[in-house]
Amino acid sequence: MMPLCFADVGTDNTIKKIGGSPEVKKHLENLGFVVGGNVKVITTLSGNVIVNVKEARVAISEEMARKIMV
């Protein structure tokens, strides 16, 4: 298990755990990041991560990506 920010670009990953405060967890859930869901890293730009989650592209900060374990 590793944080999403360290996942390889272009590989499919399964979300295993989401950390952070209840507010952060709820925010990530609203974006489509749920345990058991698939996420694919498209690219990383200066620490920020662009991912495909639930057929949508989402950009998240490195801080948020560290809370998502794959």
Long-range contacts (C-beta under 8 A, 24 or more apart in sequence): 1-69, 1-70, 2-69, 2-70, 3-65, 3-66, 3-67, 3-68, 3-69, 3-70, 4-39, 4-41, 4-49, 4-51, 4-65, 4-66, 4-68, 4-69, 4-70, 5-44, 5-47, 5-49, 5-62, 5-65, 5-66, 7-41, 7-70, 8-41, 9-41, 9-42, 9-43, 9-44, 10-40, 10-41, 10-42, 11-40, 11-41, 12-38, 12-39, 12-40, 13-38, 13-39, 13-40, 13-41, 13-70, 14-38, 14-39, 14-70, 15-39, 15-68, 15-69, 15-70, 16-69, 16-70, 17-68, 17-69, 18-67, 18-68, 18-69, 19-67, 19-68, 19-69, 20-67, 24-64, 24-67, 28-64, 28-67, 28-68, 31-58, 31-60, 32-56, 32-58, 33-68, 39-68, 39-70
